[in-house]
Amino acid sequence: MGESSVDVRMPAIYLSHGAPPLADDALWPGQLAAWSAGLPRPGAVLMVSAHWEDAPLALGAVETVPLVYDFWGFPERYYRVTYPAPGAPALAAQVRKLLTAAGRPVQDVPDRGLDHGAYVPLVEMYPDADVPVLQISLPSLDPAELYEVGRRLAPLRDEGVLIVGSGFFTHNLRALTRDGSVASVMTEFDAWGREVLAAGDLDALLDFQHKAPAARAAHPRTEHFAPLFVTLGAAEGELDTQRSVIDGFWSGLAKRSIQLG
């Protein structure tokens, strides 16, 4: 188990969250569990998922936190998953304070629960559902705007909050495969991402749609890469600490997941 969150500053992470069948994978659940075991114990998790876009930035449920089964056509057992995490009203108040002080409007959506981009990885990382969780929306897909949101939220890391951007390092449903094969455009984008992250090239990351090879093929729409920029903003000045904790591919998509700080 990692150190207590009161002893160290929390890192900021970006993870590829997979789909509900992630739980059945032979490798991925153990990778997520090992990752969380090595992290300081968070006092709360602030989650921004690819699956909730709303402007102005919205705060989800803060008392009882339901789940949103935002997927279709899966076996019934995936709709029976529960994750009764505590709400995080104090964290919601802190988020509101930090963002409104910066002139960013915030709205409340009190009945909006955790979507699969949030609870699927959390079930593997904190299976006891004993860490308070707050999900916030993506208010935009603009990398610079999301980076600024993360930058404003960075002080929460000193208060025991694990900031999690949850997306998928490549996300093109037409590239999904049953046999585990991976299209060259997925490997090209993933390799580029690995290299620019290792080099600390923030400008290239922010302009990935023009700088990355196969950017449009890897992300026909960019919502699954977008949470990365909240994570990067929350770790401003710490790109040199970046490391890929999980890499490889799942059903043809890159599952690269990183930690900063």
Secondary structure, DSSP 8 states (H G I E B T S, - for coil): ---BTTTS---EEEEE---GGGGG-SSHHHHHHHHHHHS-B-SEEEEEEEEEE-SSEEE--SSB--B-----S--GGGGS-----B--HHHHHHHHHHHHHTT--EEE-TT--B-HHHHHHHHHHSTT--S-EEEEEE--S-HHHHHHHHHHHGGGGGGTEEEEEEE-SS--GGG--SS----HHHHHHHHHHHHHHHHT-HHHHHTHHHHSTTHHHH-SS-TTTTHHHHHHHHTTT-GGG-EEEE-SEETTEE--EEEE-
